[in-house]
Amino acid sequence: MPLRSPKFLFVPVSSSEGVGEYMRSLIVANEVKRRWPDATIQFILSRHAPYASSCPFPAALLDDTPTKNIKAVNDFMSFFLPDFVIFDASGRRSQLVHANKLGAKVIFISQHKRKRSRGMKVLRARVTDSHWVVQPEFVIGPINWLDRQKLRLIEKPEPKVIGPIFVNPNPINQAALLSEYGLTAGEFILLNAGSGGHTNSRGFIVEEFALAAASIYQATQLPCVIVYGPNYPNDMVEAEGVTAIKELNHGELIDLLDAAKVAVLSGGDTLLQAIALKKPSLSVAVSKDQHYRLKVCKDSGLTVSSDSKAQRISDGLVKLIEAENLLKLETALASCECINGLDMGMNIITELFHKKFGD
């Protein structure tokens, strides 16, 4: 162990819309704290992100996402002197270079091909100790021959495909949660449109999910639970057979997802988590970066999809739970090798920890 407490700095993309990068960083931070209780953990976030004031760890707040605040992030790193900096889909090259110059182990997390390609650029890759890809390989595909040769020449490892990162379901907490909301495992439908802040020409997409939930209950008599998300600014709607929840922490959401019969989800991280949990789902792209991922998952037989109109969602879900369709989806999910990448990521951090501090 080091003579002082190891310092971990998490720099996720943060904004008024998406929450996935922050949640992923928070999951890793909590696991770091569990494994190294004396570790000092710090976040850098946009003050405009709805979760900025509720982060359970100390957070330096900026006027915009950290990637656009190059000097402020570098100045904070000079002050904090981290041993590890985890850039989750964020960070300019100069920020990674600065972290490296300070002696920190630099981890870059990418979630799609464009970010992965950015992380493999020579000047960035030289100062990156580990590059994680939080997509299953069937979604993102392998890197090309040229990138592989380039990384070999500068003696840097290829990006590590670890898949989605999430907290595993907790049976005790799950039972308490089901009791709190009067639910029975395998006998309800979960709906979640991500952070709740995504919009289209008709308004907030989660409102379409809410209308779909009411329609699904009328058609199936299966109770529906809709989690609106922290970024939804309006009042929740009450409807027969629908339990509306403003927000759940990540572990609670995973526990409900694991217990649901099926789920209606956005095409973000939670979709990949559902696939790893072998949970049948109907998915809806709520942002432009989700369309490709959703299409690949659908083409692989691991989800069915819909546009964001409430009636289309409802009709699609009713069709999904027909016995023949549900069995087909469950069979494909059972053979999918997508798993929780948290343990793999933590093994990498542990290796870097030993390299930095010794045994």
Salt bridges, closest charged atoms under 4 A:
GLU31 OE2 - ARG34 NH2 2.70
GLU31 OE2 - ARG35 NE 3.07
ASP63 OD1 - ARG47 NE 2.82
ASP75 OD2 - LYS71 NZ 2.65
ASP83 OD1 - ARG4 NH2 2.67
ASP88 OD1 - ARG24 NH2 2.75
ASP129 OD1 - LYS105 NZ 4.00
ASP147 OD1 - LYS150 NZ 3.08
GLU158 OE2 - ARG148 NE 2.86
GLU208 OE2 - ARG202 NE 3.11
ASP269 OD2 - ARG24 NH1 3.30
ASP299 OD2 - LYS295 NZ 2.72
ASP307 OD2 - ARG312 NH1 2.47
ASP343 OD1 - ARG35 NH2 3.96
ASP359 OD1 - HIS354 ND1 3.60
